[in-house]
Amino acid sequence: MQLEELQQSRFSELLQSEFQVLDDPAAEFAVRLVEVIDRSNTPHQEVFTLLFHGPANYFISQGIHKLKHRNLGEIEIFLVPVGQDKDGFHYEAVFNRFVS
C-alpha cells in the first residue's frame, strides 16, 4: 500500500476493526482502531491521528510496526504508546501529509 492511499477517509471506514501486529510471528496479536481524529486539514495538507487499543498482555514500544488489516493488507506505521487502562494499552499514529 502506498502512502497516498493512507487517507483519513479510508481509516474512518475501518473504525472498530482489528489490525494484526506482525512484528513477531511467535507472538501475533491484534489492536483495534478506536478513533480517527481530524486535525487542521487544509486544501493542500491532511493531518489526522489514529488511536488504537491493544491487549494488556502485549506492549508495543514506540517505533515503526508492521500491521495487517483484511481490507488494507500490510502497512508499516509509526506507533507511540500514549496510555493504559485496565483492559490494555493505547497507541497513537499521527499522519501529516501533503495532498495534490
Secondary structure, DSSP 8 states (H G I E B T S, - for coil): --GGG--HHHHHTTTT-EEEE-S-GGG-EEEEEEEEEEEEEETTEEEEEEEEEEETT----SEEEEEEETTTEEEEEEEEEEEEETTEEEEEEEEEEE--
